[in-house]
Each structure stands twice: as C-alpha cells, then as structure tokens.
Amino acid sequence: MISPTGEIVVTTHEIAQPESLLNIGTGNSDTDFGLIVAEGEIYQLVVVPVRAPHLIGYVVLGFVVDDALATQLYQLTNTQVTFVARFDDKPPVVVSSAEDLVTPSFIMAASTPERLQEYLASQELRGNWLPLRGAMTLEGSTKRDLGVLISASVKQAAAPFTALQSRLIAIALITLGLAVGVAMLVGQQVVEPVRMLVNVAKRIAGGRYDQQVEVKKQDEIGQLAESFNHMQTAISEREARISHQSFHDLLTDLPNRRFLNDRLSAEIENGEPFVLVVLNLDNFSRLNDMFGQTICDHLLVKLSKRLEHSCEEGVWVAHLHGDEFVLLFPHQEEANLEQIHRVLERLNQPYDFEQVTYNLHVSAGIARFPEGGDDLDTLLRRAQFARVKARHENSSVGLYEAGDDEPHMRKLKVAAALRDITKRNHLSLAYQPQIDIHDRSLHGVEALIRWTDPELGFVSPVEFIPLAEQSGDITKISYWVIEEAIGQLVNWREEGLSLKMSINLSAADLVDPGLIQHIQTQLKRAEVEPKWLTFEVTESLLMVNPEVSIVQLNALKAEGMVVAIDDYGTGYSSLAQMRRLPANELKVDRAFVMHLERSEDDRTIVASTIDMAHRLGFRVVAEGVETQTGWQYLQAFGCDLLQGYYIAKPMPADALVKWINQFDYDSLAPKLKEAQ
C-alpha cells in the first residue's frame, strides 16, 4: 500500500524507489497498470486507488511476467511471445514462450534491433519488435526500453503449407499413376491391335496374303483391320491374275512362251526326251488382210479351243504369238505322226463365225529333244524350218532331221558377217579378161568380187549378194568395189597397161543419190578418165524402178562412162523398154552361150539378139564362152567381145598381169580353126 504522497505503507517486497510507483496511480499517468522490471524480473502492476470517500492511498498489485504467461499467450496467439527488457549497462532480461530462443546468443543479439533481426534471420524466424510504453525499472539501472518480440518459425508457419504441398504432390502422383495405369491399359488395347496391323502389313509386304486379320471390335481399328483383309484379298487376287496373265496368252488364255520356256527348261534339266510340234496357219495373213484382225482373233480363239479338245491328256498346248501354236509331247522319243495328223485334220475343219464359214489350213513342224536342240529357241527354229520345208514339198507335216537347217544357219552367219565386211579385209577382186574379136586384142576386164572368210570359207557372190541387197549392205560393198577397181586401174597404168574395167551395180545402187558423186570423187582422186569404166546392170534390176534407174544411167553415160545391160535374156523387159535404156553394151547371158554347139534354139536366140543389138546401136558381149565351138558360132554371129573360161578364168590382179604378158590372140586361132 502506498500513501498519496508516495510513501510505502505496507509491502511484500523491498522497493528501492517507491516514489516511481506514483507515476502509475497519481494521475501522472493515464494508465492504472504498467510493467516494471524489478528484482531481475518483469512485473505487470495494477494500481487501485483507495477512497473513503477521499483518496487515502493506493493499492499496488504486481504479477510476474514469466515463461508460463508467455506460454499462455503463445497458446492464445499461436505465436512465440518474448518479453525483453534492455539496459545500457547490463544484459537484457528475457522472458519467452520459446525455451530454445532464450540462449546466450539471443540475449546478446537482443541488445540492439539490428542484431536481433540478424539473429532471427539466421534461425529462420520472422518477428516484430513491439515497444511497451510506460514501462519502468526499480533497480536503478539505466533503462533503454521494454518490448515484446512477436516471432514465429518459418518452418512452423510453412508446415501446414508443406503438408498441403505434400498432400497435393501425393494426390498428383496418385493421379499420375492412375493416369499412367489407365493410359497403359488403354494403350494396350489400342497399341496391340495397331502392332498386329503392323505385323500384317509387313506380312503383306513380304508377299503373304493367306492369313486374315481377326476383327474383335467394330471401332476404327476394327474397320482398319477389315480394310486390311479386303486389301490383301484384292492384292492376292490381282497377283494371281497377273501371274496367270504372265504365263498365259491374253487372247486365247493358253500357256504362252514364258510358260513353255519354263516347262521345257524343266524337261531338259531332267534329261527326259520329248517332241515339240509347231503349228501355223498357212493362209492366216491372207485372211487377216481380207477380213481384218477382229475376225481373225475370233478364229484364233476358236482354233485354240478346238486344239485343246483335240489333244490327248498329258499334251501341253501353248500359244506363242499370232498364228503360231506349240504342242509338247513329254516323255516321247519319236513323234506320233498319226496323232499329229489327226489333230491337223480336226483343226482344218471349217469354222463358223457370224453366219460365215471360214476355211483354215494348219501345217506342223516337228523337232525332237535332244536330237533337235537343247533349248527352246533352237527347237522352235528347227521345227519351224521343218514346217516350211514340208510346205514347199506340199506336205502338212515336216520332221526335222540333223543337218536340215545347216544351209539356213550358214545364211544367217553370212548375213551377220555382212555388217562389217568392208572393214575386215576379207573381200578381194578377181578379174576376167574380155577379148575383142574384131581387132584380135584384149579389150578389158570385168571386176568380180570374191569373199573368203576365216570361218565361212569361200562365200560365192550368188550366196551373199542377195543377202546384202536385203540387208542394205550392198551399197557399201559397191562403193568398196568401185574404189578397189579404180585403184587397180591406177596400178596397171603405172605398169604400162591400159585396160577398161567393167563393174556390176545393184538395184540399190541405181537409186542411190550419192553414187555419181562417189564415182566422180574416186576418178578425180585417181586421175582416171571416165571412159575407162563400164557399169553393168542386169535387165531385171532395171525393171524394179525403171524411171529412177534410167535417170541414173543417163548421168553415168553423160559423165563419159559406158553402160552395159548384163544377163540379157533372163529378165522380163520388153523391146520398147530396151529401146529407152541409155546403154552402150548388151551382154548376152551365159545360159544361152554355154550350149551353142548343142542347142539350135540357143543359136537362134543368140544370133537374133546380136543382130537386134547391133541395129539398136549396142556393142555385144557374150559371157560364158567355154568352148572353141562356142567362140566359132559367136564370131560367125558377129559378136564384138568374148568372155569366158575358154579364154581365162577370173584371177587376181598379179596373176592377170602374168596372163596378159603371155597372152597371144593368134595362139587361140589355130584351136578355133581346128574346131571348125
């Protein structure tokens, strides 16, 4: 109890400065309570005035502010409450609800606000310093201030959020796990069918179409699976159709050449004998020209059906192309001619199409394996050769025998060798002299081409000239002959021989626009006058293209060269046509000259021909003079020039020079006189 004057009436503690308590209850302060620091502790004081009725004193009550109170405040606010009384001359007094906060380091840091904030930050605490106004000290020390530190741990503050975050993460992980599980389940249901379709696609790409895709659901995957099934079925059908078409003829649906080749290859590999028969329509080209391709195609289809029904079981039937069919009789060494004739008899029966009857004639050629060849091309060629040979003999069936096609094969080899014949130095010229009866001298020579091949041997001009004309190689051969002949004239001129040269031209040469230019170039290069050249053309060649041929011959004649009609009497030209020809000479064919002594008709023809030629202004040359008697007749008929074996055979250039040096016309005259 304190008197109104500040004196202590009664007390439970020794108070060093009791007058300071009067600041709480004397009216100097507006508060009736306050905080003080006494006895090293913080107290909360309550000052109650005592009136009776006038003021007779004050009752001062003090309550210790300790850790328990701070703890109660913590429990109420959920915030750590720390009371700090700071002094200038001694350590602060600290009361806190947080036992771990009251440490020497905290007490030291609590002396200044800056250190306090640094300490709180280092302890991961957040707090506010709240100064308490009106607080005092009763211990005589210099008081700085008294305040309350309201603080909270960052970890504790964040703990609910951390727990929430953990729960959210757990929820997210659980959700993710569920999503992954669902995705895997759904993916399994989606990916597995897709994987199955991928495997199906790979199998289809590998050419296997036999396994259908199992359709479990009618969703998009199921529709795709059905599409795969339809696709592989369509591909399988298309490949089967393509495979069938590749081995079968599109028109007749019979096996084609490819099928036959595979079949024959298997038979040949097995070494089993078989018989191959080639069938052709003899009048098919004429029917095609008369009735057209459409009707002929229908006839071929009818013939193919009849052919299939006419053959016995085990016989393979194939259609190669056009009107060519093939029968294959496996495991037969000899052809069954009776069976083949029976098939032909059925095939040659009339065919009815669109109310019109057509007559076809089929012929057959037979080749046997292994005698007839060991591959399809050889067997077909030889069977076809036998068929053509049979047709020439008015037979419907021909059988190939070993060696039958050797002339044909030689012909093919000759034709093949013609392509570069002028570059291989296999050609040469032989020269046959021509005698002038009137002046009893050597008039000139005829250049005759010769071909000696290392593989083919001697190839006669009769053999290769027609082939060269067909292949178009005759022009380069003629150019080569012209160059060689003119070059030989130059050589003879250097040896002191002046001879005229006769050169044969072909039908192609007569229509060659470059012929005249080529001859002029060679003559100019060799410095040979045109009068030394005679160009012979056969009577029949002139009739191929008479108008162009006459223009070409006129050009030769205008250049000063001699034009001769060769092989006269073997062609079909008329006298009117002969009259138009710009010729200087006429050569009587050897066919009429060789047998003058035995044939009255030949003598009549030759005599009249010589007389006619002279009347037309032609000089007459007789080729094929082989006897003294023939010479005698020709001399009697007034022939101008003679050429033949009786005089001399064709010979190389060097041999001709020797012959000329030994030639004496008078040496032949006694023989002629003896013959007379």
Residue pairs with C-beta under 8 A, 6 or more apart in sequence:
1 8
1 9
1 10
1 11
1 50
1 57
1 58
1 59
1 60
2 8
2 9
2 18
2 21
2 22
2 25
2 57
2 58
2 60
3 9
3 57
3 58
4 26
4 55
4 56
4 57
4 58
6 18
6 19
6 21
6 22
6 26
7 18
8 15
8 18
9 57
11 18
13 38
13 39
13 62
15 21
15 38
15 138
16 138
16 139
16 140
17 138
17 140
20 136
20 138
21 45
21 47
21 58
21 60
22 28
22 58
23 29
23 136
24 31
24 32
24 33
24 34
24 45
24 47
24 60
24 134
25 32
25 47
25 48
25 49
25 58
25 60
26 58
29 134
31 134
32 46
32 47
32 48
33 44
33 45
33 46
33 47
34 44
34 45
34 47
34 134
34 135
34 136
35 42
35 43
35 44
35 45
35 65
35 132
35 134
35 135
35 136
35 146
36 42
36 43
36 45
36 62
36 135
36 136
36 137
36 138
37 43
37 85
37 93
37 135
37 136
37 137
37 138
37 139
37 143
37 146
38 62
38 137
38 138
38 139
39 139
40 93
40 139
41 64
41 65
41 66
41 93
41 95
42 64
42 65
42 83
42 85
42 93
42 95
42 146
43 62
43 63
43 64
43 65
44 62
44 63
44 65
45 60
45 61
45 62
45 63
46 60
46 61
46 62
46 63
47 58
47 59
47 60
47 61
48 58
48 59
48 60
48 61
49 55
49 57
49 58
50 56
50 57
50 58
50 59
65 83
65 95
66 95
67 95
67 96
67 97
67 99
69 95
70 81
70 82
70 83
70 95
70 96
70 97
71 97
73 81
73 97
74 80
74 81
74 97
74 98
77 150
78 152
79 150
79 151
79 152
80 96
80 97
80 98
80 101
80 127
80 149
80 150
80 151
80 152
80 153
81 96
81 97
81 148
81 149
81 150
82 94
82 95
82 96
82 97
82 98
82 101
82 102
82 148
82 149
82 150
82 151
83 93
83 94
83 95
83 96
83 146
83 147
83 148
83 149
84 92
84 93
84 94
84 95
84 110
84 146
84 147
84 148
84 149
85 92
85 93
85 94
85 135
85 137
85 143
85 145
85 146
86 92
86 110
86 111
86 143
86 144
86 145
86 146
86 147
87 137
87 141
87 142
87 143
87 144
88 141
88 142
88 143
88 144
89 141
89 142
90 141
91 107
91 108
91 111
92 107
92 110
92 111
94 102
94 106
94 107
94 110
96 102
96 149
98 151
101 151
105 119
106 119
108 115
109 115
109 116
109 118
109 119
110 116
110 119
110 149
113 129
116 129
116 149
120 126
120 127
120 151
124 153
124 154
124 155
125 151
125 152
125 153
125 154
126 151
126 152
126 154
126 157
127 149
127 150
127 151
127 152
128 149
128 150
128 151
129 147
129 148
129 149
130 147
130 148
130 149
130 150
131 145
131 146
131 147
132 145
132 146
132 147
132 148
135 143
135 145
135 146
136 143
137 143
190 221
193 216
193 221
193 225
194 221
196 213
196 225
197 213
197 221
197 224
197 225
197 228
200 211
200 213
200 225
200 228
200 232
201 228
203 211
204 228
204 231
204 232
204 235
207 239
209 232
209 233
209 235
209 236
209 239
210 236
212 229
212 232
213 225
213 226
213 228
213 229
214 225
215 222
215 225
215 226
215 229
216 222
246 258
247 255
247 256
247 258
247 259
247 262
248 254
248 255
248 256
248 259
249 255
249 256
249 318
249 319
251 297
251 300
251 301
251 319
252 300
252 301
252 304
252 319
253 304
254 304
254 308
254 317
254 318
254 319
254 325
255 263
255 316
255 317
255 318
255 319
256 318
256 319
256 320
257 318
257 320
257 321
257 376
259 318
260 316
260 318
260 320
260 326
260 328
260 376
261 376
263 316
263 328
264 274
264 276
264 328
264 369
264 375
264 376
264 379
265 376
267 274
267 328
267 330
267 369
268 369
268 374
268 375
272 330
272 331
273 331
273 332
273 333
273 368
273 369
273 370
274 328
274 329
274 330
274 331
274 332
274 368
274 369
275 328
275 329
275 332
275 333
275 334
275 335
275 336
275 366
275 367
275 368
275 369
276 326
276 327
276 328
276 329
276 366
276 367
276 368
276 369
276 372
276 379
276 380
276 383
277 326
277 327
277 328
277 329
277 335
277 340
277 364
277 365
277 366
277 383
278 324
278 325
278 326
278 364
278 365
278 366
278 367
278 380
278 383
278 384
278 387
279 307
279 324
279 325
279 326
279 327
279 344
279 347
279 362
279 363
279 364
280 323
280 324
280 325
280 362
280 363
280 365
280 384
280 387
281 287
281 303
281 323
281 360
281 361
281 362
282 361
282 362
282 363
282 391
283 359
283 360
283 361
284 296
284 322
284 323
284 360
287 295
287 296
287 299
287 358
287 360
288 296
291 358
295 353
295 354
295 358
298 353
299 351
299 353
299 358
299 360
300 319
300 323
302 351
302 353
303 325
303 347
303 351
303 360
303 362
304 317
304 319
304 325
306 346
306 347
306 349
307 317
307 325
307 343
307 347
308 317
310 342
310 343
310 346
310 347
311 317
311 327
311 343
312 339
314 329
314 330
315 327
315 328
315 329
316 327
316 328
316 330
317 325
317 326
317 327
317 328
318 325
318 326
318 327
318 328
319 325
319 326
320 326
320 380
326 380
327 340
327 343
329 335
329 336
333 368
334 368
335 366
335 368
335 399
337 397
337 399
340 364
340 366
340 397
341 396
341 397
344 362
344 363
344 364
344 396
344 397
347 360
347 362
348 359
348 360
348 361
348 362
350 357
350 358
350 359
351 357
351 358
351 359
351 360
352 358
361 396
362 396
363 387
363 390
363 391
363 395
363 396
363 397
363 398
364 387
364 390
364 396
364 397
364 398
365 382
365 383
365 384
365 385
365 386
365 387
365 388
365 389
365 390
365 397
365 398
365 399
365 400
366 383
366 386
366 397
366 398
366 399
366 400
367 373
367 379
367 380
367 382
367 383
367 386
367 400
368 400
369 379
371 402
372 378
372 379
372 382
372 383
372 400
373 379
373 381
373 382
381 405
382 400
382 404
382 405
383 400
385 400
385 404
385 405
385 408
386 398
386 399
386 400
386 404
387 398
388 398
389 398
389 404
390 396
390 397
390 398
391 398
410 456
411 463
411 467
413 455
413 456
414 456
414 459
414 463
414 464
414 467
415 467
415 470
415 471
417 453
417 455
417 456
418 464
418 467
418 468
418 471
418 473
418 477
419 471
419 473
421 427
421 451
421 473
421 477
422 476
422 477
422 480
426 451
426 452
426 453
426 454
427 449
427 450
427 451
427 477
427 480
428 449
428 450
428 451
428 452
428 652
429 447
429 448
429 449
429 450
429 481
429 484
429 485
429 488
429 652
429 653
430 447
430 448
430 449
430 450
430 650
430 651
430 652
431 445
431 446
431 447
431 448
431 488
431 650
431 651
431 652
431 653
431 656
432 445
432 446
432 448
432 643
432 648
432 649
432 650
432 651
433 442
433 444
433 445
433 643
433 647
433 648
433 656
433 659
433 660
433 663
434 442
434 443
434 444
434 445
434 446
434 502
434 621
434 641
434 642
434 643
435 441
435 442
435 443
435 641
435 642
435 643
435 647
435 665
436 442
436 443
436 640
436 641
437 634
437 635
437 639
437 640
437 641
437 642
438 640
440 665
440 666
441 665
442 499
442 660
442 663
443 500
443 641
444 499
444 500
444 501
444 502
444 534
445 499
445 500
445 501
445 502
445 656
446 501
446 502
446 504
446 536
446 643
446 650
447 481
447 484
447 485
447 488
447 501
447 502
447 503
447 504
448 461
448 504
448 650
449 461
449 477
449 481
450 458
450 461
450 650
451 458
451 459
451 461
451 464
452 458
452 459
453 459
465 474
465 506
468 474
468 477
468 506
469 506
469 507
469 508
472 508
474 506
474 508
474 509
475 506
475 508
475 509
475 512
478 505
478 506
478 508
478 509
478 515
479 518
481 503
481 504
482 503
482 518
482 519
482 522
483 522
485 501
485 503
485 533
486 501
486 522
486 523
486 526
486 528
486 533
487 526
488 501
488 653
489 499
489 501
489 526
489 528
489 532
490 526
490 527
490 528
491 653
492 498
492 499
492 653
492 657
493 528
495 657
497 657
497 660
498 532
499 532
500 531
500 532
500 533
500 534
500 562
501 532
501 533
501 534
502 534
502 535
502 536
502 564
503 533
503 534
503 535
503 536
504 535
504 536
504 537
504 566
505 515
505 535
505 536
505 537
505 541
506 541
507 541
507 544
507 545
507 549
509 515
509 552
510 537
510 541
510 542
510 544
510 545
510 548
510 549
510 552
510 553
511 545
511 548
511 549
511 552
512 552
515 552
516 552
516 555
516 556
516 559
519 533
519 556
519 559
519 561
520 559
523 529
523 530
523 533
529 560
530 559
530 560
530 561
531 560
531 561
531 562
533 561
533 562
534 561
534 562
534 563
534 564
534 584
534 585
535 556
535 561
535 562
535 563
535 564
536 564
536 565
536 566
536 585
536 587
537 549
537 553
537 563
537 564
537 565
537 566
538 565
538 566
538 567
538 570
538 571
539 565
539 566
539 567
539 568
539 569
539 570
539 571
539 573
540 567
540 570
540 571
540 572
540 573
541 549
542 549
542 550
542 565
542 571
542 573
542 577
542 581
543 571
543 572
543 573
543 577
546 577
546 580
550 580
550 581
550 582
553 563
553 581
553 582
553 583
554 582
556 563
557 563
557 582
557 584
562 584
562 585
563 581
563 582
563 583
563 584
563 585
564 583
564 584
564 585
564 586
564 587
564 621
565 578
565 581
565 583
565 585
565 586
565 587
565 618
566 587
567 587
567 589
568 586
568 587
568 588
568 589
568 609
569 588
569 589
569 591
569 592
569 605
569 609
570 589
570 591
575 612
578 616
579 616
583 618
584 618
584 619
585 618
585 619
585 620
585 621
585 641
586 609
586 613
586 618
586 619
586 620
586 621
587 620
587 621
587 622
587 623
588 606
588 609
588 610
588 620
588 621
588 622
588 623
588 639
589 623
589 624
590 623
590 624
590 644
591 624
592 602
592 605
592 606
592 609
593 602
593 606
593 622
593 623
593 624
593 625
593 630
593 634
593 644
594 624
594 626
594 630
595 602
596 602
596 603
596 606
596 629
596 630
596 633
596 634
597 627
597 629
597 630
597 633
603 633
606 622
606 633
606 634
606 637
607 637
609 620
610 620
610 637
610 638
610 639
611 637
611 638
613 619
613 620
614 620
614 638
619 640
619 641
620 638
620 639
620 640
620 641
621 639
621 640
621 641
621 642
621 643
622 634
622 639
622 641
622 642
622 643
622 644
623 643
623 644
624 630
624 643
624 644
625 631
625 634
625 642
625 643
625 644
625 645
625 646
625 647
626 644
626 645
626 646
627 646
627 675
628 646
628 671
628 672
628 674
628 675
629 675
630 644
630 646
631 642
631 646
631 668
631 672
631 675
632 672
632 675
632 676
634 642
635 672
647 668
648 659
651 659
